[in-house]
C-alpha cells in the first residue's frame, strides 16, 4: 500500500457525524462535544501528529502516546483512530509491546499496513 500525507488544517478533524466520536454513553457524548468545541480535540490531534512526525519511522503506539501526554487510553487511542481513519497517519501491521504502531505516511518505508475496518456506528447509524 502506498500512503500519501494529507494536508493539515487549523480545524479539528470531526469524522463521526461532525464529532470526534464517543463511546455511546451520554456522558461520553457530552465530553466529546465539549472537547470538539473548546479546542481540546484540535490540540490533541495536533500534538499527536507532531509526536508521530518527531518519531519518524519508529512511530508511536497508544501506550507511548499516553505516556508522553498523560492522556488516558480512550483519549490516546481515540485520536489515533481518527487520524488513521482520515488518512493523516497509517497503522503498521507490525506491533510493539502488543500495541499497534502508527507512523506518518512519509515514514511508511514499504512496510505492511492494516486497513481500518468499516462498520456501522451503533450510536448514530453512519459508517465509521
C-alpha positions in Angstrom: 0.0 0.0 0.0 1.3 3.5 -0.8 0.2 6.3 1.5 0.2 10.0 0.8 0.4 12.5 3.6 -2.7 14.7 3.9 -2.6 18.5 4.5 -3.4 19.7 7.9 -5.9 22.5 8.5 -6.5 24.7 11.6 -9.7 23.0 12.5 -10.3 19.7 14.3 -11.0 16.5 12.3 -14.6 15.5 13.1 -15.4 12.5 11.0 -18.2 11.0 13.1 -21.4 13.0 12.3 -19.5 16.2 12.9 -17.8 15.0 16.1 -14.6 13.3 17.1 -16.6 10.3 18.3 -17.8 8.9 21.6 -18.3 5.6 23.3 -22.1 5.5 23.4 -22.9 6.9 26.8 -24.5 10.4 27.2 -21.5 11.4 29.4 -19.1 10.4 26.7 -21.1 12.2 24.1 -21.1 15.4 26.2 -17.4 15.1 26.8 -16.6 14.8 23.1 -18.9 17.7 22.2 -17.2 19.9 24.8 -13.7 18.9 23.6 -14.6 19.4 20.0 -15.9 22.9 20.7 -13.3 24.2 23.2 -10.2 23.3 21.2 -9.1 20.2 23.1 -9.8 17.9 20.2 -7.8 20.0 17.8 -4.9 20.3 20.3 -4.8 16.5 20.9 -4.8 15.9 17.1 -2.0 18.4 16.5 0.1 17.1 19.4 -0.4 13.5 18.2 0.6 14.3 14.7 3.7 16.3 15.9 4.8 13.3 18.0 4.3 10.9 15.1 6.3 13.1 12.8 9.0 13.5 15.5 9.4 9.7 16.0 9.7 9.3 12.2 9.9 5.6 11.1 9.8 4.3 14.8 6.2 5.6 15.1 4.0 5.8 18.2 1.6 3.3 20.0 -1.4 4.4 22.0 0.6 3.5 25.2 3.6 5.6 24.2 1.3 8.5 23.3 -0.4 8.1 26.7 2.9 8.1 28.5 4.1 11.2 26.6 0.9 13.2 27.1 -0.7 11.8 30.3 -3.9 11.1 28.3 -5.9 8.0 29.3 -6.3 5.1 26.9 -9.6 6.4 25.4 -8.2 9.8 24.6 -4.9 8.4 23.2 -6.5 5.6 21.1 -9.4 7.8 20.0 -7.2 10.5 18.5 -5.0 7.8 16.8 -8.1 6.2 15.4 -9.5 9.5 13.9 -6.2 10.5 12.4 -5.9 6.9 10.9 -9.5 7.0 9.6 -8.9 10.2 7.8 -5.5 9.2 6.3 -3.2 11.5 8.2 -1.4 8.6 9.7 -1.1 4.8 8.9 -1.2 1.8 11.1 1.5 -0.7 10.6 0.9 -4.5 10.6 4.0 -4.7 13.0 3.3 -4.3 16.7 5.4 -3.2 19.6 4.7 -4.4 23.1 1.4 -5.9 21.9 0.2 -2.4 20.6 -0.4 -1.2 17.1 2.2 1.2 15.7 1.2 4.4 13.9 3.5 6.3 11.6 3.2 9.3 9.3 2.8 8.2 5.7 6.2 9.7 4.7 7.9 7.1 7.0 6.0 4.1 5.8 9.1 2.6 4.1 7.2 -0.1 2.2 6.0 -1.7 5.5 2.7 -3.6 5.6 -0.2 -1.6 6.9 -3.6 -2.5 8.5 -6.7 -1.0 6.9 -9.5 0.3 9.1 -12.5 -2.0 9.4 -15.6 -0.2 8.1 -18.6 -0.8 10.3 -21.9 0.8 11.1 -21.8 3.1 14.1 -24.2 1.8 16.7 -24.5 5.3 18.2 -25.6 7.2 15.0 -26.0 4.7 12.2 -23.4 6.2 9.8 -20.4 4.2 8.7 -17.2 4.8 10.6 
